[in-house]
Amino acid sequence: MSLILVNRNDIALGKPLPWQLYDQGHQVLVEQGGIVRDKEHLDLLLANGVYRELSWEAPSDKNGGNHLSAAQMTPDQSNADELGTQFTFDDMKLKAEGRLQLEPPKQLGSERILVKVIGYLRGVSLLVTAPATANGVRLQLMEGEKVVMRSFSGQNAFAFACTVERACRLPYEYLHLSFPDTIQGIVIRKAARVKTNIIAAVQNGNSRTAGEQTPALISNLSANGAALDSKRPLGKKGDILNLAFRVNLHKIDAFLSIRGIIRAMRSGEDDISDPETIRHSIEFQSLQPNDMIILQSMIYQQIVESPNYVV
């Protein structure tokens, strides 16, 4: 069993857990279906390190399915994502000097580090460059330690667990990793959608107060649309909204001004933390090429750096 570190945002307080929580020694801390009661309980778990099994399976409904109901679908989810899909090594299309993300053991830190593929011998070993932090400090991995590797190809995000078989220093530093036997990932059918926490200024182009700006939260985002949360209705179904917001792309802020149409509105659903929040499903209209490139790049960056944030 391979474990990955659980972050604060992965756990919803007071709601049944979709997976078991473990400590670093693979001992169960909270059973699947159990509840993290409050912030103090969560802080205690995180302080000692908490993990779940390496899997991207979506929480099942009462009938054992992983589907989204029509009410839960946002504009670009009409073809729902397949979660927890098994892949082969060839599906990743790894090439020499291609990039992988290495997630180290917890005792070495939580920062994911980019490494490059040197090559591989099928069924035997995967060779990658030695990982180093942003400050240039080499990560001191020991032989036998477990790491999680992540990659992105086309519209697929992948993850697999490896063991450090050998840490070589001559003629240069590199790692021999065990060849992966299980590769899991997310198949993105139409457009990737990621969780966000972006403040937007919104204007309704259909209302009498068209010049008035209202703040709202973009809670998830794709290149085709967004989920827009606010305390009051921003319009009605079919209204055109003007959204202005900033995204961070490789540590550089980019300002976007986009038009979108309200396709659906709902409140009090299980996936909305505040029952008083109104969620507007927005489909973007007539995106400029530059805006499309910025959005796609930002979403790609999120998938590579935070694959658990894909929705």
Phi, psi and omega per residue, in radians:
M1 nan 2.246 3.110
S2 -1.810 2.334 -3.091
L3 -1.946 2.564 3.022
I4 -2.150 2.628 -3.089
L5 -1.205 2.377 3.101
V6 -1.656 2.341 3.110
N7 -1.691 2.883 -3.130
R8 -0.988 -0.706 -3.082
N9 -1.267 -0.192 -3.131
D10 -1.383 -0.288 -3.013
I11 -1.971 2.172 3.084
A12 -1.651 2.100 -3.106
L13 -1.122 2.400 3.046
G14 1.323 0.112 -3.140
K15 -2.096 2.594 -3.129
P16 -1.026 2.381 3.138
L17 -1.325 2.411 3.115
P18 -1.391 -0.127 3.117
W19 -2.606 2.902 3.068
Q20 -1.326 2.593 3.033
L21 -1.823 2.378 -3.093
Y22 -2.156 2.806 2.917
D23 -1.622 -3.121 -3.053
Q24 -1.133 -0.392 3.117
G25 -1.549 0.233 3.119
H26 1.205 0.335 3.047
Q27 -1.496 2.364 -3.103
V28 -1.232 2.212 3.089
L29 -1.687 -0.771 3.107
V30 -2.419 2.255 -3.132
E31 -1.222 2.729 3.010
Q32 -1.031 2.335 -3.071
G33 1.591 -0.231 3.071
G34 -1.252 3.023 -3.034
I35 -2.216 2.329 2.930
V36 -1.493 1.989 -2.873
R37 -1.168 -0.867 -2.997
D38 -2.705 -3.103 -3.086
K39 -1.081 -0.652 -3.134
E40 -1.112 -0.746 3.100
H41 -1.073 -0.758 3.139
L42 -1.129 -0.773 -3.138
D43 -1.043 -0.676 3.141
L44 -1.139 -0.754 3.125
L45 -1.107 -0.834 -3.075
L46 -1.175 -0.567 -3.113
A47 -1.089 -0.565 -3.106
N48 -1.717 -0.023 -3.112
G49 1.520 2.138 -3.122
V50 -2.337 2.472 -3.012
Y51 -2.351 2.837 2.959
R52 -2.339 2.909 -3.130
E53 -1.200 2.500 3.126
L54 -1.129 1.850 -3.130
S55 -2.910 2.602 3.048
W56 -2.017 0.461 -3.128
E57 -1.234 2.398 3.118
A58 -1.362 2.628 3.059
P59 -1.019 2.334 -3.114
S60 -1.418 2.670 3.029
D61 -1.502 -3.051 -3.033
K62 -1.111 -0.422 -3.134
N63 -1.658 0.133 3.078
G64 1.494 0.118 -3.106
G65 -1.590 2.918 3.116
N66 -2.103 0.420 -3.042
H67 -1.516 2.877 3.036
L68 -1.792 2.395 3.048
S69 -1.270 2.822 -3.132
A70 -1.032 -0.601 -3.122
A71 -1.199 -0.453 -3.099
Q72 -1.519 -0.236 -3.050
M73 -1.319 2.357 3.004
T74 -1.739 2.961 -2.921
P75 -0.863 -0.730 -3.064
D76 -1.707 0.359 3.107
Q77 -1.947 0.314 3.137
S78 -1.077 -0.532 2.936
N79 -1.809 1.650 -2.975
A80 -1.082 2.568 3.090
D81 -1.096 2.510 2.989
E82 -1.636 2.196 -3.079
L83 -1.925 2.589 3.069
G84 1.282 0.387 -3.104
T85 -1.256 2.460 3.079
Q86 -1.539 2.417 -3.125
F87 -2.203 2.914 2.999
T88 -1.752 2.899 3.122
F89 -1.050 -0.672 -3.110
D90 -1.132 -0.461 -3.135
D91 -1.078 -0.466 -3.108
M92 -1.340 -0.321 3.093
K93 0.935 0.812 3.136
L94 -1.251 2.389 3.104
K95 -2.240 2.809 3.090
A96 -1.005 2.307 -3.096
E97 1.291 0.108 2.983
G98 -1.205 2.689 -3.049
R99 -1.675 2.457 2.984
L100 -2.218 2.718 3.056
Q101 -1.853 2.252 -3.124
L102 -1.862 2.179 3.071
E103 -1.806 1.919 -3.018
P104 -1.347 2.965 2.988
P105 -1.027 2.649 -3.020
K106 -0.999 -0.635 -3.068
Q107 -1.152 -0.251 3.125
L108 -1.748 0.019 3.108
G109 2.033 2.940 -3.087
S110 -1.819 -0.044 -3.104
E111 -1.256 2.242 3.046
R112 -1.474 2.391 -2.968
I113 -2.113 2.361 3.104
L114 -1.374 2.327 3.022
V115 -2.252 2.872 3.120
K116 -1.939 2.533 3.097
V117 -1.331 2.231 3.034
I118 -1.601 -0.723 3.138
G119 2.943 -3.032 3.120
Y120 -2.747 2.730 2.953
L121 -2.060 1.936 -2.998
R122 -0.923 2.259 3.127
G123 1.391 -0.083 -3.067
V124 -2.083 -1.045 -2.995
S125 -2.747 2.623 3.014
L126 -2.017 2.202 -3.094
L127 -1.831 2.254 3.119
V128 -2.368 2.780 3.091
T129 -1.156 2.729 3.131
A130 -1.172 2.306 -3.117
P131 -1.284 2.456 3.090
A132 -2.398 2.543 3.137
T133 -1.253 3.027 3.137
A134 -1.066 -0.414 3.128
N135 -1.536 0.065 3.111
G136 1.503 0.143 -3.130
V137 -1.473 2.208 3.132
R138 -1.178 2.391 3.090
L139 -1.430 2.115 -3.039
Q140 -1.514 1.421 3.110
L141 -1.470 2.434 3.131
M142 -1.762 2.640 3.083
E143 -1.094 2.353 -3.106
G144 1.706 -0.221 3.133
E145 -1.321 2.616 -3.140
K146 -1.649 2.416 3.037
V147 -2.325 2.737 3.054
V148 -1.937 2.255 -3.137
M149 -1.889 2.488 -3.136
R150 -2.305 2.548 3.083
S151 -2.579 2.927 -3.137
F152 -2.418 2.295 3.135
S153 -2.450 2.097 -3.121
G154 1.079 -2.063 3.091
Q155 -1.950 0.437 3.121
N156 -2.022 2.348 3.024
A157 -1.932 2.341 -3.028
F158 -2.143 2.723 3.009
A159 -2.600 2.493 3.080
F160 -2.705 2.679 -3.121
A161 -1.736 2.510 3.133
C162 -2.394 2.814 2.994
T163 -1.947 2.425 3.062
V164 -1.286 1.901 -3.117
E165 -1.468 -0.663 -3.135
R166 -2.731 2.341 3.034
A167 -1.836 1.898 -3.049
C168 -1.726 2.547 -3.127
R169 -2.087 -0.213 -3.141
L170 -2.197 2.455 -0.036
P171 -1.333 -0.117 3.027
Y172 -2.650 2.971 -3.071
E173 -1.431 2.233 3.065
Y174 -2.747 2.977 -3.084
L175 -2.109 2.449 2.869
H176 -1.688 2.032 3.072
L177 -1.845 2.621 3.072
S178 -1.088 2.504 -3.128
F179 -1.231 2.259 -3.044
P180 -1.182 2.369 3.087
D181 -1.839 -0.303 3.096
T182 -2.300 2.166 -3.142
I183 -2.193 2.163 -3.135
Q184 -1.995 2.756 -3.127
G185 -2.973 -3.075 3.140
I186 -2.081 2.189 3.019
V187 -1.610 2.085 -3.131
I188 -1.720 1.912 -2.986
R189 -1.215 -0.824 -2.984
K190 -2.164 -1.038 3.122
A191 -2.572 2.281 3.121
A192 -1.115 2.436 3.098
R193 -2.222 2.249 -3.080
V194 -2.159 2.635 3.060
K195 -1.193 2.434 3.117
T196 -2.435 3.030 3.085
N197 -2.532 1.122 -2.988
I198 -1.935 2.234 3.084
I199 -1.444 2.316 3.134
A200 -2.195 2.577 2.972
A201 -1.687 2.197 -2.991
V202 -2.089 2.357 3.020
Q203 -2.147 2.368 3.079
N204 -1.610 2.017 -3.098
G205 -1.345 -0.128 -3.105
N206 -1.762 -0.267 -3.011
S207 -1.553 2.927 3.111
R208 -1.210 -0.389 3.132
T209 -1.801 0.876 -3.024
A210 -1.057 -0.456 -3.108
G211 -1.450 -0.170 -3.076
E212 -1.360 2.316 3.102
Q213 -1.745 2.390 3.125
T214 -2.150 2.284 3.094
P215 -1.309 2.512 3.098
A216 -2.605 2.876 -3.108
L217 -1.938 2.183 2.998
I218 -1.477 1.841 -3.045
S219 -1.567 -0.397 2.907
N220 -2.650 2.789 -2.901
L221 -2.616 2.465 2.985
S222 -2.377 3.124 3.102
A223 -1.297 -0.200 -3.116
N224 -1.852 -0.378 -3.060
G225 -3.049 -2.984 -3.061
A226 -2.718 2.798 2.932
A227 -1.779 2.120 -3.030
L228 -2.010 2.049 -3.076
D229 -1.832 2.406 3.083
S230 -2.674 2.909 -3.118
K231 -1.442 -0.278 3.114
R232 -2.432 2.771 -3.128
P233 -1.031 2.396 3.099
L234 -1.609 -0.044 -3.126
G235 2.810 -2.770 3.088
K236 -2.193 2.937 -3.109
K237 -0.960 2.260 -3.124
G238 1.705 -0.228 3.118
D239 -1.224 2.598 3.063
I240 -1.651 2.260 3.100
L241 -1.997 2.542 2.997
N242 -1.850 2.084 -3.087
L243 -1.915 2.324 3.044
A244 -2.181 2.179 -3.105
F245 -2.784 2.906 3.124
R246 -1.981 2.511 3.004
V247 -2.155 2.672 3.131
N248 -1.794 2.057 -3.095
L249 -2.098 1.873 -3.120
H250 0.924 0.830 3.063
K251 1.224 0.274 3.077
I252 -2.114 2.264 3.122
D253 -1.357 2.348 3.062
A254 -2.151 2.295 -3.120
F255 -1.657 2.288 -3.133
L256 -2.133 2.466 3.025
S257 -2.251 1.933 -2.930
I258 -2.285 2.501 3.024
R259 -1.682 2.465 3.106
G260 -2.562 2.754 3.137
I261 -1.947 2.422 3.117
I262 -1.315 2.026 3.133
R263 -1.685 -0.483 -3.139
A264 -2.774 2.739 3.082
M265 -2.438 2.461 3.111
R266 -2.754 2.857 3.114
S267 -2.651 2.809 3.075
G268 1.205 0.304 3.123
E269 -1.425 2.887 -3.090
D270 -1.093 -0.526 -3.082
D271 -1.572 0.114 3.069
I272 -1.938 2.031 -2.983
S273 -1.126 -0.655 -3.113
D274 -1.796 2.043 -3.102
P275 -1.097 -0.318 3.116
E276 -1.516 -0.101 3.138
T277 -1.381 2.427 3.065
I278 -1.840 2.175 3.131
R279 -1.757 2.199 3.118
H280 -1.861 2.152 3.063
S281 -1.537 2.008 -3.011
I282 -1.902 2.314 2.988
E283 -1.892 2.146 -3.111
F284 -1.175 2.586 -3.104
Q285 -2.134 2.327 2.999
S286 0.856 0.929 3.127
L287 -1.112 2.381 3.028
Q288 -1.260 2.554 -3.108
P289 -0.936 -0.703 -3.130
N290 -1.144 -0.710 3.108
D291 -1.119 -0.704 3.122
M292 -1.081 -0.752 3.140
I293 -1.106 -0.753 3.137
I294 -1.088 -0.810 -3.136
L295 -1.087 -0.828 -3.130
Q296 -1.093 -0.694 3.129
S297 -1.161 -0.740 3.135
M298 -1.105 -0.720 -3.127
I299 -1.210 -0.725 3.059
Y300 -1.003 -0.796 3.129
Q301 -1.024 -0.756 3.136
Q302 -1.134 -0.707 -3.124
I303 -1.118 -0.722 -3.134
V304 -1.217 -0.779 -3.047
E305 -1.443 -0.571 -3.074
S306 -2.425 1.222 -3.080
P307 -1.091 -0.394 3.112
N308 -1.241 -0.180 3.131
Y309 -1.566 0.008 3.072
V310 -1.270 2.329 -3.130
V311 -2.118 nan nan
